[in-house]
C-alpha cells in the first residue's frame, strides 16, 4: 500500500503541470487572438505544427528516461532538473513584446515550441513515475485518482484566479497582467514539482538483464495492441475536450453575452472535474473499469448534444450542463491513466521487456496530438465562422461558436467509446498478467 502522503506528493506534480496545461487549454487561444493580436487561423496552424516536433521529442524522451540511471531512480530526477526551466519558459510564452505582426508570429511559435519541449522533458517522466509506484492494479486507480484530483485543483486555481489576477496585477494592462499572473503561478508550480520529487519513491524496475536499443523498444511497443487502442482513444478524447474547453470563453462571452461570468463558468466547470475525479476510485471498485469508461464517454457525448439545445437565456441550465459534463468526463480520466500502467505490464508479459517511459511517452504524444487538433480546430472554426476579436459577432458566427462548443466535442467522446471496445485488459486479465509476471520474477 502507498501512503496517502506519497499519493498527495505525487498528485502535486500534476497540480504543477496543470498550471500550464489548463492555462494553455483555457486561455492561450484567447490570449494569442485577443491580447497578443495574432490571427486565429495562424494560432490553429501553429498548435498543430508543433506536434510534428513532439513526434520526435516524445518517444526520445521516453527512451531516455528508461535508460536513466541515478540514485534517485529513472523518472524522479527530471522533476528536479526541469522544474525551474519549465517555470521560466511558461512566463516567456505569456509575454507580449512590441513586435510587428510577423515578429509576433515568430515569437509565439518559438516560445510555444520551447514550452512544449520543456513540458515533454518534465511531464513524460512524471507520468511514467505513476507506473512504477506500485504493481497493484487497484492501487494504481487510487494513485491516479489522487493525481487527477490535484490536477483539477491546479485547473481550479487557473480557472478561478487567472482573470482576476490579470485585472489586479495588470492594473488595466492585460498583457502585463497575464505575464505577472503566470509568473506567480510558475513559482508555485516549481515548488510543487520539487515536493513531488522529494515525496515519492520508485518501486518497480525492469528486469536486471534487460538491454535493448531504441529501435528494439519501438518494435516491442508496436507489438503491444492494447497500447495502440489507448493511443487512438487519446487522440479522439483530447481533440473533443480541448475544442470544448478552448471555446468555453467564447461561448460565455459572445453566445451567452456574459463576459463578466467567464471566470465563474470555467471555475464551476473545474469543480465538476474535481468531484468527478474523486469518484473514479469508488466507481472502479464496483464496476469493470473498461465498461465504466465506455459508459462515461457516451454519457459525456449526450450531455454535449443536449447543451446545443439550451437557449442563450437559460443561463443556469447552461452552467449546470457544463458542470455535469466536466463531472462525467473527468470521472473517466483516472481510469484511462490506470490503463496505461496496465498496458506496460501487458507489454512486459507479451515481450519480456518493460518499457515504461517509452509507452507513456508515446501515449502522451497522442494526447498532445489531440490537444493540438482540438486547439487547431478551435482556431480554424473561429476563423471559418467569421470571428472578429472584440467585435460584435454575426448570428452565423454565434451559431458556429455554439456548434463548435457542443456538437463537435460530442463526436470525440463517441469515437473514444467505439475505439475502447477493442481494449481487453479488464480486471480479471490484469490480475492474470500480474500473477504471471510475479511468477517469472521469482
C-alpha positions, 0 to 999 in steps of 0.5 A, a space after each residue: 500500500 502507498 501512503 496517502 502522503 506519497 499519493 498527495 506528493 505525487 498528485 502535486 506534480 500534476 497540480 504543477 503541470 496543470 498550471 500550464 496545461 489548463 492555462 494553455 487549454 483555457 486561455 492561450 487561444 484567447 490570449 494569442 487572438 485577443 491580447 497578443 493580436 495574432 490571427 486565429 487561423 495562424 494560432 490553429 496552424 501553429 498548435 498543430 505544427 508543433 506536434 510534428 516536433 513532439 513526434 520526435 521529442 516524445 518517444 526520445 524522451 521516453 527512451 531516455 528516461 528508461 535508460 536513466 540511471 541515478 540514485 534517485 531512480 529513472 523518472 524522479 530526477 527530471 522533476 528536479 532538473 526541469 522544474 525551474 526551466 519549465 517555470 521560466 519558459 511558461 512566463 516567456 510564452 505569456 509575454 507580449 513584446 512590441 513586435 510587428 505582426 510577423 515578429 509576433 508570429 515568430 515569437 509565439 511559435 518559438 516560445 510555444 515550441 520551447 514550452 512544449 519541449 520543456 513540458 515533454 522533458 518534465 511531464 513524460 517522466 512524471 507520468 511514467 513515475 505513476 507506473 512504477 509506484 506500485 504493481 497493484 492494479 487497484 492501487 494504481 486507480 487510487 494513485 491516479 485518482 489522487 493525481 487527477 484530483 490535484 490536477 483539477 485543483 491546479 485547473 481550479 486555481 487557473 480557472 478561478 484566479 487567472 482573470 482576476 489576477 490579470 485585472 489586479 496585477 495588470 492594473 488595466 494592462 492585460 498583457 502585463 497582467 497575464 505575464 505577472 499572473 503566470 509568473 506567480 503561478 510558475 513559482 508555485 508550480 516549481 515548488 510543487 514539482 520539487 515536493 513531488 520529487 522529494 515525496 515519492 519513491 520508485 518501486 518497480 524496475 525492469 528486469 536486471 538483464 534487460 538491454 535493448 536499443 531504441 529501435 528494439 523498444 519501438 518494435 516491442 511497443 508496436 507489438 503491444 495492441 492494447 497500447 495502440 487502442 489507448 493511443 487512438 482513444 487519446 487522440 479522439 478524447 483530447 481533440 473533443 475536450 480541448 475544442 470544448 474547453 478552448 471555446 468555453 470563453 467564447 461561448 460565455 462571452 459572445 453566445 451567452 453575452 456574459 463576459 463578466 461570468 467567464 471566470 465563474 463558468 470555467 471555475 464551476 466547470 473545474 469543480 465538476 472535474 474535481 468531484 468527478 475525479 474523486 469518484 473514479 476510485 469508488 466507481 472502479 471498485 464496483 464496476 469493470 473499469 473498461 465498461 465504466 469508461 465506455 459508459 462515461 464517454 457516451 454519457 459525456 457525448 449526450 450531455 454535449 448534444 443536449 447543451 446545443 439545445 439550451 437557449 442563450 437565456 437559460 443561463 443556469 441550465 447552461 452552467 449546470 450542463 457544463 458542470 455535469 459534463 466536466 463531472 462525467 468526463 473527468 470521472 473517466 480520466 483516472 481510469 484511462 491513466 490506470 490503463 496505461 500502467 496496465 498496458 506496460 505490464 501487458 507489454 512486459 508479459 507479451 515481450 519480456 521487456 518493460 518499457 515504461 517511459 517509452 509507452 507513456 511517452 508515446 501515449 502522451 504524444 497522442 494526447 498532445 496530438 489531440 490537444 493540438 487538433 482540438 486547439 487547431 480546430 478551435 482556431 480554424 472554426 473561429 476563423 471559418 465562422 467569421 470571428 472578429 476579436 472584440 467585435 460584435 459577432 454575426 448570428 452565423 458566427 454565434 451559431 458556429 461558436 455554439 456548434 463548435 462548443 457542443 456538437 463537435 466535442 460530442 463526436 470525440 467522446 463517441 469515437 473514444 467509446 467505439 475505439 475502447 471496445 477493442 481494449 481487453 485488459 479488464 480486471 480479471 486479465 490484469 490480475 492474470 498478467 500480474 500473477 504471471 509476471 510475479 511468477 517469472 520474477 521469482 
